[in-house]
């Protein structure tokens, strides 16, 4: 999925940087893609805390 991306700064530990670069070397997937996937996992995990419209299926009966 190729969408417009917004540039931001993220600070990671040297250990995280080393592990991500090693993963990139083996898979050739860009480090930025792994960071985006990690953000998506966290957003999904905390979806219940995000503002937004409730589904009709979520309403009490």
N, C-alpha and C positions, 0 to 999 in steps of 0.2 A: 504494500500500500504506500504509494508515493504521495505524500501530502506536504504542504508548505510547513517548514519547521521554524521554530523560534530559537534563536541563540540564547543560551543562558550559561552561567558559570556554576559548576558543581565542584565542591571540594571533597576529595576522597583520600583515604589513607594510602601510604606507599604500598602496603600489602594488597589493598584492593586494586591499585593501579597495576601492580605486578601480575596479579591473578587475571585481571581482565586482558592484559596484553598477551599473556600466555594462552588464554582462551582464544583470542583473536588469531594468534599465530597458528593454532591448530585448526580453526574453523574458517578463517578469513572473513568472519562476520565483524563489522565495525564495532568498536567499543561503544560508540554512541548508541548503536542499536541495542546492545545489552542493557545500557542504562535506561533507555526508553522502555524496554520490556520490564525492567525492575520497577519503574514508576507505575506501569500498567498493573502489575501484580499488587502493589500497595493500594492503588486506587480501587481495585476490585475488592480487596480485603476490607477496606474501610468505606465501601459504598453506602452502607447503612447510615453513616454519619454525614454524607454529602447532601446538600440541599437539592431539592428538585421535586418534580411532580410525582406523586404516588400513583402507582398502577391501580386500576380498578380492582385487580385481583388482591391487592394488599389491604383493601378496606374491610373493616369488621362487618360481619353479617348480622 
